[in-house]
Amino acid sequence: MMDTVRPVDEMLPAPRLAALGLQHVLVMYAGAVAVPLIIGRALKLPPEQVAFLISADLFVCGVVTLIQSFGAPGVGIRLPVMMGVTFAAVGPMVAMAGNPAIGLLGIYGAVIVAGVVGVLLAPFMSRLLPLFPPVVTGTIITVIGISLMRIGINWAGGGLPTSPSFGSPFNLGMALFVLLVILAITKFGRGFVANVSVLLGIVAGCLAAAALGEMSFSKVGAAPWFGLVLPFQFGPPTFDPVACLTMSLVMLVVMIESTGMFLAVGEMTGTRITGDDLTRGLRADGVGTILGGVFNTFPYTSFSQNVGLVGVTGVRSRYVAVAGGLILVVLGLIPKLGALVESVPTAVLGGAGIVMFGMVAATGIRILGAVDFKAGRNNLFVVAISIGVGMIPLVSPTLLKKLPETLQPLLDSGILLASIAAVLLNAFLNGLGSAEASAAELRQAATAADHA
């Protein structure tokens, strides 16, 4: 009698595992390095330190992916899930970066506290599901994308709006060129090529910039081939109470997003997700976030583009993600690669950023597409008011500046404002359903979004 092996536990031949793992890495790479670039430049760190942030991010991406997909005692959902830094934390971290009392070390302290909160909350998340039906999660993800779009547009202009070259014809032309390349590959590419259109667009932009003499590789040549990622490279973390609270709220949103992704992957792989599975997966998010704070990087979550890739390829083995995690660890230990990514012109990232951040917003809109707005008319008020509240820091940054300074990291984040508004409005207008009903709705919405 033959033993039956679940599709998620199937061990594929090594060459195929390596190729499929590399594919997952390429699909997530542009998004994975975007957050350290954003935070590093918001902090005005020198290029070599930004390069280190990228190497640390790739290294921890790999470690956390291994924990999530291969598993450890009590940790890891053991599904084909790739892990990366969440965009949900970008807004609050940029606000913290602009506060001299918090800075980078305060960000790391807040990240560590958020990870501990995530580990502690993991067993109880199923009880919180009624707070986050698709009308809430879809609204939050939409606001994330809209809020990040400002960063993408500033990149397209060349970086800081105060720069003399901001909005120059070269910068705008380069961003447009990258955007057109991505669109062309998306339309005419097939299979693997179409899946890595963003990365190929960035590569094309870099080649064009180098040909025009606008991209220097001197720092790449000076960077070593190998470098360890050591804990607390920038010094011991500090713990600002408001920053820790803000990042803990972000962690709660991240765990709800991860819940949707886990349920979607379970549907795609034919795996029934139990409460214990969900707890292990969310606990891995928390453990990964703690490791992020310790190893000089940021909060971690499952990457939605890789969830979609599982559905596109039909490959359900979790060992593909394990192979991808190993590749990320190796890449994180090669500083030359971090220096190469840091040397990418900001305008090149702008064309890709518009696509990446717009896709985040589009994912939220797709989830909202599963919401009943006709019979459930109150849902319109939840979405409308929450998005309006979330836009306050974007359209009127000084509106809330006269409120207590200790609240500014929270008030500067449209994402968190929208999250709080959506949860409270939904509870007030719609009440709370059962955890089972919310889980079913979230699974349906997340699956629809990732198959779209």
ZATIFI-337847 format. One record per residue (C-alpha): residue in three letters; x, y, z. Coordinates in Angstrom, 2 decimals, m for minus. Example, Ala and Ser with C-alpha at 12.3 -4.5 7.8 and 13.67 -1.06 7.14 Angstrom:
ZATIFI-337847
(pt "Ala",(12.30,m4.50,7.80)),
(pt "Ser",(13.67,m1.06,7.14)),
end
This chain:
ZATIFI-337847
(pt "Met",(0.00,0.00,0.00)),
(pt "Met",(1.41,3.36,m1.05)),
(pt "Asp",(1.60,6.24,1.39)),
(pt "Thr",(m0.41,9.25,0.31)),
(pt "Val",(1.59,12.48,0.33)),
(pt "Arg",(m0.29,15.75,0.51)),
(pt "Pro",(0.45,18.08,m2.45)),
(pt "Val",(1.90,20.68,m0.06)),
(pt "Asp",(4.38,18.09,1.26)),
(pt "Glu",(5.52,16.82,m2.15)),
(pt "Met",(9.30,16.91,m2.57)),
(pt "Leu",(10.16,17.90,m6.15)),
(pt "Pro",(13.49,17.21,m7.89)),
(pt "Ala",(16.24,19.61,m6.82)),
(pt "Pro",(16.70,21.36,m10.21)),
(pt "Arg",(12.96,22.06,m10.47)),
(pt "Leu",(12.83,23.23,m6.86)),
(pt "Ala",(15.69,25.64,m7.52)),
(pt "Ala",(14.05,27.08,m10.65)),
(pt "Leu",(10.63,27.46,m9.03)),
(pt "Gly",(12.17,28.89,m5.87)),
(pt "Leu",(14.09,31.45,m7.92)),
(pt "Gln",(10.86,32.36,m9.67)),
(pt "His",(9.22,33.14,m6.33)),
(pt "Val",(12.24,35.23,m5.33)),
(pt "Leu",(12.13,37.22,m8.57)),
(pt "Val",(8.40,37.86,m8.22)),
(pt "Met",(8.82,39.25,m4.71)),
(pt "Tyr",(12.24,40.90,m5.07)),
(pt "Ala",(11.13,44.37,m6.17)),
(pt "Gly",(8.60,44.58,m3.35)),
(pt "Ala",(11.00,43.08,m0.81)),
(pt "Val",(13.68,45.73,m1.31)),
(pt "Ala",(11.27,48.65,m1.63)),
(pt "Val",(10.66,49.12,2.11)),
(pt "Pro",(14.33,49.36,3.20)),
(pt "Leu",(14.88,51.79,0.32)),
(pt "Ile",(11.94,53.93,1.49)),
(pt "Ile",(12.96,53.95,5.15)),
(pt "Gly",(16.68,54.34,4.44)),
(pt "Arg",(16.09,57.37,2.27)),
(pt "Ala",(13.52,58.83,4.68)),
(pt "Leu",(16.21,58.65,7.39)),
(pt "Lys",(18.77,60.14,4.96)),
(pt "Leu",(21.15,57.27,5.66)),
(pt "Pro",(24.39,57.09,3.64)),
(pt "Pro",(24.35,54.69,0.66)),
(pt "Glu",(26.40,51.98,2.38)),
(pt "Gln",(23.92,51.84,5.28)),
(pt "Val",(20.96,51.68,2.90)),
(pt "Ala",(22.73,48.81,1.13)),
(pt "Phe",(23.12,47.08,4.50)),
(pt "Leu",(19.38,47.52,5.20)),
(pt "Ile",(18.65,45.78,1.90)),
(pt "Ser",(21.03,42.89,2.69)),
(pt "Ala",(19.54,42.52,6.18)),
(pt "Asp",(16.03,42.55,4.72)),
(pt "Leu",(16.82,39.83,2.17)),
(pt "Phe",(18.54,37.71,4.83)),
(pt "Val",(15.62,37.91,7.28)),
(pt "Cys",(13.12,37.42,4.42)),
(pt "Gly",(14.81,34.09,3.79)),
(pt "Val",(14.98,33.06,7.44)),
(pt "Val",(11.33,33.91,8.10)),
(pt "Thr",(10.22,32.19,4.88)),
(pt "Leu",(11.98,29.03,6.07)),
(pt "Ile",(10.26,29.28,9.46)),
(pt "Gln",(6.87,29.78,7.82)),
(pt "Ser",(7.07,27.20,5.03)),
(pt "Phe",(9.32,24.47,6.48)),
(pt "Gly",(8.10,25.00,10.03)),
(pt "Ala",(9.47,24.75,13.55)),
(pt "Pro",(7.87,23.42,16.76)),
(pt "Gly",(4.71,25.45,17.27)),
(pt "Val",(5.64,27.97,14.55)),
(pt "Gly",(4.97,28.09,10.79)),
(pt "Ile",(1.89,27.23,8.75)),
(pt "Arg",(3.86,24.81,6.49)),
(pt "Leu",(2.36,26.04,3.23)),
(pt "Pro",(4.06,27.56,0.14)),
(pt "Val",(4.23,31.07,1.65)),
(pt "Met",(6.95,33.63,0.93)),
(pt "Met",(7.53,36.27,3.59)),
(pt "Gly",(8.55,39.90,3.14)),
(pt "Val",(8.40,43.30,4.83)),
(pt "Thr",(4.84,44.59,4.94)),
(pt "Phe",(3.94,47.87,3.23)),
(pt "Ala",(1.37,48.48,5.98)),
(pt "Ala",(4.20,49.60,8.29)),
(pt "Val",(5.77,52.05,5.83)),
(pt "Gly",(3.57,55.06,6.67)),
(pt "Pro",(4.06,54.86,10.45)),
(pt "Met",(7.79,54.14,10.08)),
(pt "Val",(8.30,57.12,7.75)),
(pt "Ala",(6.55,59.29,10.36)),
(pt "Met",(8.79,57.86,13.08)),
(pt "Ala",(11.85,58.45,10.90)),
(pt "Gly",(10.96,62.14,10.76)),
(pt "Asn",(10.77,62.37,14.56)),
(pt "Pro",(14.27,62.92,16.04)),
(pt "Ala",(13.09,61.51,19.38)),
(pt "Ile",(12.36,58.13,17.75)),
(pt "Gly",(14.59,57.62,14.70)),
(pt "Leu",(15.87,54.28,13.46)),
(pt "Leu",(16.58,52.78,16.89)),
(pt "Gly",(13.07,53.72,18.03)),
(pt "Ile",(11.66,52.04,14.93)),
(pt "Tyr",(13.53,48.83,15.78)),
(pt "Gly",(12.29,48.93,19.37)),
(pt "Ala",(8.72,49.37,18.17)),
(pt "Val",(9.15,46.50,15.69)),
(pt "Ile",(10.38,44.15,18.44)),
(pt "Val",(7.46,45.05,20.71)),
(pt "Ala",(5.02,44.56,17.82)),
(pt "Gly",(6.48,41.11,17.18)),
(pt "Val",(6.04,40.12,20.82)),
(pt "Val",(2.44,41.36,20.66)),
(pt "Gly",(1.94,39.28,17.51)),
(pt "Val",(3.23,36.11,19.18)),
(pt "Leu",(0.97,36.68,22.20)),
(pt "Leu",(m2.12,37.46,20.10)),
(pt "Ala",(m1.71,34.60,17.61)),
(pt "Pro",(m3.87,32.08,19.55)),
(pt "Phe",(m6.67,34.62,19.93)),
(pt "Met",(m6.88,35.96,16.37)),
(pt "Ser",(m9.78,33.71,15.36)),
(pt "Arg",(m11.83,35.41,18.06)),
(pt "Leu",(m11.04,38.82,16.52)),
(pt "Leu",(m12.12,37.85,13.01)),
(pt "Pro",(m15.63,39.34,13.45)),
(pt "Leu",(m13.96,42.77,13.66)),
(pt "Phe",(m12.40,42.37,10.22)),
(pt "Pro",(m14.90,41.29,7.54)),
(pt "Pro",(m14.01,42.05,3.89)),
(pt "Val",(m15.51,45.56,4.07)),
(pt "Val",(m12.89,46.42,6.72)),
(pt "Thr",(m9.88,44.56,5.32)),
(pt "Gly",(m10.62,45.72,1.76)),
(pt "Thr",(m10.84,49.34,2.92)),
(pt "Ile",(m7.57,49.10,4.87)),
(pt "Ile",(m5.64,47.56,1.97)),
(pt "Thr",(m7.05,50.16,m0.44)),
(pt "Val",(m5.89,52.99,1.81)),
(pt "Ile",(m2.46,51.36,2.10)),
(pt "Gly",(m2.06,51.49,m1.68)),
(pt "Ile",(m3.37,55.04,m2.02)),
(pt "Ser",(m1.15,56.29,0.81)),
(pt "Leu",(1.95,54.68,m0.69)),
(pt "Met",(1.22,56.15,m4.11)),
(pt "Arg",(2.63,59.50,m2.92)),
(pt "Ile",(5.99,57.78,m2.46)),
(pt "Gly",(5.86,56.27,m5.95)),
(pt "Ile",(5.02,59.63,m7.52)),
(pt "Asn",(7.85,61.37,m5.64)),
(pt "Trp",(10.20,58.65,m6.86)),
(pt "Ala",(9.07,59.31,m10.43)),
(pt "Gly",(10.03,62.95,m9.94)),
(pt "Gly",(13.48,61.97,m8.74)),
(pt "Gly",(13.08,61.76,m4.96)),
(pt "Leu",(12.69,64.80,m2.73)),
(pt "Pro",(10.31,67.51,m4.02)),
(pt "Thr",(12.82,70.10,m2.73)),
(pt "Ser",(15.55,68.80,m5.03)),
(pt "Pro",(16.45,71.10,m7.97)),
(pt "Ser",(16.15,68.18,m10.39)),
(pt "Phe",(12.74,67.08,m9.09)),
(pt "Gly",(10.30,66.65,m11.97)),
(pt "Ser",(13.00,67.09,m14.62)),
(pt "Pro",(12.25,65.72,m18.12)),
(pt "Phe",(14.89,63.01,m17.59)),
(pt "Asn",(13.35,61.77,m14.35)),
(pt "Leu",(9.81,61.79,m15.72)),
(pt "Gly",(10.94,60.19,m18.96)),
(pt "Met",(12.81,57.43,m17.11)),
(pt "Ala",(9.82,56.66,m14.90)),
(pt "Leu",(7.52,56.60,m17.94)),
(pt "Phe",(9.96,54.32,m19.82)),
(pt "Val",(9.98,51.81,m16.94)),
(pt "Leu",(6.19,51.95,m16.69)),
(pt "Leu",(5.81,51.33,m20.45)),
(pt "Val",(8.24,48.40,m20.33)),
(pt "Ile",(6.23,46.84,m17.49)),
(pt "Leu",(2.99,47.31,m19.41)),
(pt "Ala",(4.49,45.84,m22.60)),
(pt "Ile",(5.79,42.76,m20.78)),
(pt "Thr",(2.45,42.35,m19.00)),
(pt "Lys",(0.57,42.45,m22.31)),
(pt "Phe",(2.90,40.45,m24.55)),
(pt "Gly",(4.85,38.32,m22.06)),
(pt "Arg",(3.79,34.83,m21.15)),
(pt "Gly",(4.19,32.67,m18.06)),
(pt "Phe",(7.31,33.36,m16.08)),
(pt "Val",(8.26,36.48,m18.07)),
(pt "Ala",(4.87,38.09,m17.35)),
(pt "Asn",(5.20,37.21,m13.65)),
(pt "Val",(8.43,39.21,m13.31)),
(pt "Ser",(7.39,42.22,m15.40)),
(pt "Val",(8.12,44.71,m12.59)),
(pt "Leu",(11.63,43.37,m12.04)),
(pt "Leu",(12.34,43.33,m15.80)),
(pt "Gly",(11.08,46.91,m16.04)),
(pt "Ile",(13.53,47.99,m13.32)),
(pt "Val",(16.36,46.14,m15.10)),
(pt "Ala",(15.48,47.86,m18.39)),
(pt "Gly",(15.43,51.23,m16.64)),
(pt "Cys",(18.81,50.57,m15.05)),
(pt "Leu",(20.33,49.61,m18.41)),
(pt "Ala",(18.95,52.77,m19.99)),
(pt "Ala",(20.19,54.94,m17.10)),
(pt "Ala",(23.64,53.32,m17.24)),
(pt "Ala",(23.82,53.86,m21.01)),
(pt "Leu",(23.04,57.56,m20.43)),
(pt "Gly",(25.67,57.83,m17.69)),
(pt "Glu",(23.08,58.34,m14.93)),
(pt "Met",(23.85,55.20,m12.90)),
(pt "Ser",(27.16,54.61,m11.17)),
(pt "Phe",(28.51,51.19,m10.21)),
(pt "Ser",(31.47,52.43,m8.17)),
(pt "Lys",(29.87,51.47,m4.84)),
(pt "Val",(29.16,47.98,m6.20)),
(pt "Gly",(32.84,47.50,m6.99)),
(pt "Ala",(33.86,48.72,m3.53)),
(pt "Ala",(31.40,46.51,m1.65)),
(pt "Pro",(32.67,43.14,m0.34)),
(pt "Trp",(31.41,39.86,m1.74)),
(pt "Phe",(30.45,38.50,1.65)),
(pt "Gly",(29.17,40.10,4.84)),
(pt "Leu",(27.45,38.84,7.96)),
(pt "Val",(24.16,40.35,9.08)),
(pt "Leu",(24.73,40.94,12.79)),
(pt "Pro",(22.10,41.81,15.45)),
(pt "Phe",(21.71,45.46,16.51)),
(pt "Gln",(24.14,46.72,13.88)),
(pt "Phe",(23.05,50.34,14.51)),
(pt "Gly",(23.03,50.07,18.31)),
(pt "Pro",(20.58,48.92,21.01)),
(pt "Pro",(16.91,49.66,20.28)),
(pt "Thr",(14.94,52.29,22.15)),
(pt "Phe",(11.31,51.96,23.16)),
(pt "Asp",(9.02,54.95,22.66)),
(pt "Pro",(5.55,54.14,24.11)),
(pt "Val",(3.52,55.78,21.31)),
(pt "Ala",(5.76,54.28,18.61)),
(pt "Cys",(5.38,50.82,20.19)),
(pt "Leu",(1.60,51.21,20.38)),
(pt "Thr",(1.45,52.41,16.78)),
(pt "Met",(3.51,49.50,15.48)),
(pt "Ser",(1.46,47.06,17.55)),
(pt "Leu",(m1.69,48.35,15.83)),
(pt "Val",(0.07,47.82,12.50)),
(pt "Met",(0.90,44.28,13.61)),
(pt "Leu",(m2.77,43.62,14.26)),
(pt "Val",(m3.65,44.77,10.73)),
(pt "Val",(m0.79,42.67,9.31)),
(pt "Met",(m2.07,39.56,11.11)),
(pt "Ile",(m5.55,40.07,9.71)),
(pt "Glu",(m4.10,40.46,6.21)),
(pt "Ser",(m2.03,37.32,6.75)),
(pt "Thr",(m5.15,35.45,7.84)),
(pt "Gly",(m6.74,36.20,4.49)),
(pt "Met",(m3.60,35.12,2.65)),
(pt "Phe",(m3.33,31.87,4.62)),
(pt "Leu",(m6.95,31.01,3.93)),
(pt "Ala",(m6.44,31.78,0.24)),
(pt "Val",(m3.33,29.56,0.01)),
(pt "Gly",(m5.25,26.80,1.78)),
(pt "Glu",(m7.96,27.01,m0.89)),
(pt "Met",(m5.40,26.99,m3.73)),
(pt "Thr",(m3.49,24.02,m2.37)),
(pt "Gly",(m6.54,22.01,m1.31)),
(pt "Thr",(m5.48,22.24,2.34)),
(pt "Arg",(m8.02,22.78,5.11)),
(pt "Ile",(m6.73,25.45,7.47)),
(pt "Thr",(m7.47,24.65,11.11)),
(pt "Gly",(m7.31,27.00,14.07)),
(pt "Asp",(m3.98,25.46,15.08)),
(pt "Asp",(m2.59,26.01,11.57)),
(pt "Leu",(m3.67,29.64,11.67)),
(pt "Thr",(m2.10,30.13,15.10)),
(pt "Arg",(1.23,28.69,13.92)),
(pt "Gly",(1.21,30.87,10.81)),
(pt "Leu",(0.41,34.07,12.70)),
(pt "Arg",(2.94,33.18,15.36)),
(pt "Ala",(5.55,32.96,12.59)),
(pt "Asp",(4.59,36.52,11.58)),
(pt "Gly",(5.30,37.61,15.15)),
(pt "Val",(8.57,35.68,15.43)),
(pt "Gly",(9.66,37.05,12.05)),
(pt "Thr",(8.89,40.60,13.16)),
(pt "Ile",(10.94,40.12,16.35)),
(pt "Leu",(13.83,38.85,14.21)),
(pt "Gly",(13.33,41.88,11.96)),
(pt "Gly",(13.83,44.28,14.86)),
(pt "Val",(16.85,42.34,16.13)),
(pt "Phe",(18.52,42.01,12.71)),
(pt "Asn",(18.03,45.63,11.61)),
(pt "Thr",(14.94,45.32,9.46)),
(pt "Phe",(11.15,45.61,9.74)),
(pt "Pro",(7.78,43.78,10.28)),
(pt "Tyr",(7.08,40.69,8.15)),
(pt "Thr",(4.02,39.21,6.50)),
(pt "Ser",(3.10,36.84,3.66)),
(pt "Phe",(3.56,38.41,0.20)),
(pt "Ser",(0.33,38.57,m1.79)),
(pt "Gln",(2.03,38.43,m5.21)),
(pt "Asn",(3.50,35.06,m4.27)),
(pt "Val",(0.11,33.82,m3.11)),
(pt "Gly",(m1.17,34.67,m6.57)),
(pt "Leu",(1.79,32.87,m8.13)),
(pt "Val",(0.77,29.65,m6.39)),
(pt "Gly",(m2.57,29.84,m8.17)),
(pt "Val",(m0.99,30.74,m11.52)),
(pt "Thr",(1.66,27.98,m11.56)),
(pt "Gly",(m0.46,25.28,m9.91)),
(pt "Val",(2.65,24.16,m7.96)),
(pt "Arg",(1.47,23.45,m4.42)),
(pt "Ser",(4.61,22.07,m2.75)),
(pt "Arg",(5.78,24.10,0.26)),
(pt "Tyr",(9.34,23.06,m0.54)),
(pt "Val",(9.31,25.53,m3.43)),
(pt "Ala",(9.01,28.30,m0.81)),
(pt "Val",(11.73,26.58,1.24)),
(pt "Ala",(14.02,26.75,m1.82)),
(pt "Gly",(13.10,30.43,m2.26)),
(pt "Gly",(13.94,31.09,1.39)),
(pt "Leu",(17.38,29.51,1.02)),
(pt "Ile",(18.07,31.66,m2.06)),
(pt "Leu",(17.07,34.81,m0.13)),
(pt "Val",(19.43,33.93,2.73)),
(pt "Val",(22.31,33.57,0.29)),
(pt "Leu",(21.45,36.86,m1.44)),
(pt "Gly",(21.35,38.65,1.92)),
(pt "Leu",(24.93,37.61,2.63)),
(pt "Ile",(26.25,39.24,m0.57)),
(pt "Pro",(26.74,43.00,0.08)),
(pt "Lys",(27.53,43.65,m3.58)),
(pt "Leu",(23.92,42.84,m4.38)),
(pt "Gly",(22.66,45.33,m1.79)),
(pt "Ala",(24.99,47.99,m3.20)),
(pt "Leu",(23.72,47.27,m6.71)),
(pt "Val",(20.10,47.71,m5.66)),
(pt "Glu",(20.91,50.93,m3.74)),
(pt "Ser",(22.50,52.41,m6.86)),
(pt "Val",(19.25,52.14,m8.84)),
(pt "Pro",(18.16,55.71,m9.79)),
(pt "Thr",(15.13,56.91,m7.87)),
(pt "Ala",(13.25,57.76,m11.07)),
(pt "Val",(13.62,54.15,m12.24)),
(pt "Leu",(11.99,53.01,m9.02)),
(pt "Gly",(9.23,55.55,m9.63)),
(pt "Gly",(7.87,53.77,m12.69)),
(pt "Ala",(7.85,50.47,m10.81)),
(pt "Gly",(6.53,52.07,m7.61)),
(pt "Ile",(3.43,53.37,m9.34)),
(pt "Val",(2.69,49.82,m10.48)),
(pt "Met",(3.52,48.14,m7.16)),
(pt "Phe",(1.65,50.55,m4.93)),
(pt "Gly",(m1.25,50.75,m7.35)),
(pt "Met",(m1.52,46.97,m7.26)),
(pt "Val",(m1.83,47.11,m3.47)),
(pt "Ala",(m4.79,49.48,m3.84)),
(pt "Ala",(m6.24,47.30,m6.59)),
(pt "Thr",(m6.09,44.27,m4.29)),
(pt "Gly",(m8.14,46.15,m1.71)),
(pt "Ile",(m10.65,47.17,m4.37)),
(pt "Arg",(m10.97,43.55,m5.49)),
(pt "Ile",(m11.71,42.47,m1.93)),
(pt "Leu",(m14.32,45.21,m1.69)),
(pt "Gly",(m15.82,43.80,m4.88)),
(pt "Ala",(m17.01,40.81,m2.81)),
(pt "Val",(m18.87,43.13,m0.41)),
(pt "Asp",(m22.65,43.55,m0.71)),
(pt "Phe",(m23.25,47.28,m1.13)),
(pt "Lys",(m26.88,46.99,m2.24)),
(pt "Ala",(m28.47,45.05,0.57)),
(pt "Gly",(m25.78,46.13,3.04)),
(pt "Arg",(m26.07,49.88,2.46)),
(pt "Asn",(m24.23,50.61,5.70)),
(pt "Asn",(m21.11,49.21,4.06)),
(pt "Leu",(m21.01,52.30,1.84)),
(pt "Phe",(m20.67,54.50,4.91)),
(pt "Val",(m17.93,52.29,6.36)),
(pt "Val",(m15.84,52.53,3.18)),
(pt "Ala",(m16.57,56.19,2.40)),
(pt "Ile",(m15.84,57.61,5.85)),
(pt "Ser",(m12.85,55.35,6.53)),
(pt "Ile",(m11.15,56.30,3.25)),
(pt "Gly",(m11.88,59.97,3.95)),
(pt "Val",(m10.32,59.74,7.41)),
(pt "Gly",(m7.36,57.83,5.98)),
(pt "Met",(m6.71,60.57,3.43)),
(pt "Ile",(m6.26,63.30,6.06)),
(pt "Pro",(m2.44,62.98,6.38)),
(pt "Leu",(m2.15,62.76,2.58)),
(pt "Val",(m4.24,65.77,1.51)),
(pt "Ser",(m3.84,67.99,4.60)),
(pt "Pro",(m0.69,67.03,6.55)),
(pt "Thr",(m1.02,69.96,8.96)),
(pt "Leu",(m4.69,69.44,9.91)),
(pt "Leu",(m3.93,67.40,13.04)),
(pt "Lys",(m0.61,69.01,14.00)),
(pt "Lys",(m2.12,70.97,16.91)),
(pt "Leu",(m3.12,67.78,18.69)),
(pt "Pro",(m0.71,66.34,21.34)),
(pt "Glu",(2.75,65.68,19.93)),
(pt "Thr",(2.88,62.20,21.45)),
(pt "Leu",(0.00,61.19,19.15)),
(pt "Gln",(1.65,62.41,15.95)),
(pt "Pro",(3.14,59.04,14.85)),
(pt "Leu",(m0.42,57.67,14.98)),
(pt "Leu",(m2.08,60.72,13.42)),
(pt "Asp",(0.49,60.90,10.62)),
(pt "Ser",(m0.50,57.44,9.39)),
(pt "Gly",(m3.55,57.44,7.17)),
(pt "Ile",(m3.41,53.66,7.22)),
(pt "Leu",(m3.89,53.43,10.97)),
(pt "Leu",(m6.53,56.16,11.00)),
(pt "Ala",(m8.47,54.30,8.31)),
(pt "Ser",(m8.05,50.99,10.18)),
(pt "Ile",(m9.43,52.38,13.43)),
(pt "Ala",(m12.28,54.16,11.64)),
(pt "Ala",(m13.25,51.08,9.61)),
(pt "Val",(m13.31,48.75,12.62)),
(pt "Leu",(m15.35,51.16,14.76)),
(pt "Leu",(m17.77,52.13,11.99)),
(pt "Asn",(m18.37,48.52,10.97)),
(pt "Ala",(m18.99,47.47,14.58)),
(pt "Phe",(m21.41,50.38,15.06)),
(pt "Leu",(m23.31,50.16,11.78)),
(pt "Asn",(m23.22,46.43,11.05)),
(pt "Gly",(m22.59,44.78,14.41)),
(pt "Leu",(m20.39,41.73,14.78)),
(pt "Gly",(m20.95,38.43,13.02)),
(pt "Ser",(m19.55,35.05,13.99)),
(pt "Ala",(m15.89,34.17,13.62)),
(pt "Glu",(m16.83,31.35,11.23)),
(pt "Ala",(m18.82,33.67,8.97)),
(pt "Ser",(m16.07,36.28,8.92)),
(pt "Ala",(m13.46,33.62,8.16)),
(pt "Ala",(m15.54,32.29,5.26)),
(pt "Glu",(m16.07,35.80,3.86)),
(pt "Leu",(m12.40,36.70,4.24)),
(pt "Arg",(m11.31,33.45,2.59)),
(pt "Gln",(m13.69,34.00,m0.33)),
(pt "Ala",(m12.58,37.62,m0.80)),
(pt "Ala",(m8.87,36.85,m0.52)),
(pt "Thr",(m9.14,33.94,m2.94)),
(pt "Ala",(m11.06,36.06,m5.43)),
(pt "Ala",(m8.47,38.85,m5.17)),
(pt "Asp",(m5.51,36.55,m5.71)),
(pt "His",(m7.15,34.74,m8.63)),
(pt "Ala",(m8.20,37.95,m10.34)),
end
